[in-house]
Amino acid sequence: MSTTIDLTDQEAQVLRELTQMQDVAEAARVAIQEFVRYRKRMNLIALFDQVEMDDSWRELEHHTGDAT
């Protein structure tokens, strides 16, 4: 898929510096990949406050006979 992004020279330079890529297109791909990973991580962190974890795995293992 092809997309056109209009960047100023300064934005392109900062993008290349931060991603350590010489090619602006490759720098944009790297930046987008990093952003997607970051956003997914932030979404998972937000779930921690919404999910109640039961820390009784030792008791459950004892009852099922899987204890080591």
N, C-alpha and C positions, 0 to 999 in steps of 0.2 A: 504494500500500500504506500502510496506516495502522498506526502503532505508538504505544503509550503509554509514556512514560518519566517516572518519578517523580524530580524533582529538588528539592533544597532551594532556598529563596530565594537563598541564597548561591551555590550551584552555578549556578543560572540567571543570576544577575548576572555571575559570572565568565565564563560562556559567552558572554553578550551582549557583555561588554567585549572579550574576546579575539577574537571574530569580527567585532566592530563592527556587529552586527545588533541592532535593537531587538526584533524578534519572536523569542521563544524557539524556536519551531519552525524558523524560517529559520536561526537560530544553530546549532541542532542539525544541520540539513542541511549547512551550511557546514563545521562541525567534522568531521562524518563524511566528507565529500568530501576534506577536507585529510588526515584520518587514512588514508584509503584510498590517496591519492597517496603519502603518506609511507611506508606499509607496502610498497607496490609498489617504491618507490625503494630501500628497505632490502633487499628481496629481490633486486633486481638487483645491488646492491653486494655482497651475499653470494655471488653467482655469480662475481664477478671472481676470487675466490680458488680457484674450482673449475674454471675454464676456462683452458687454456693457449693464449695467443695467439701466432701466428706473424707476426713483423714483417718478412716478406720480400716485401711487396707490390711494391717497386721491381723486384726480381729477377723476380717473376712477370710484371709488365707488360713487362719487357724481352724475356722469352721469348715472350710472346703478341703482341708487336708493337704494344701499346697505349701505349707510352711516349711522352710528349710532350716 
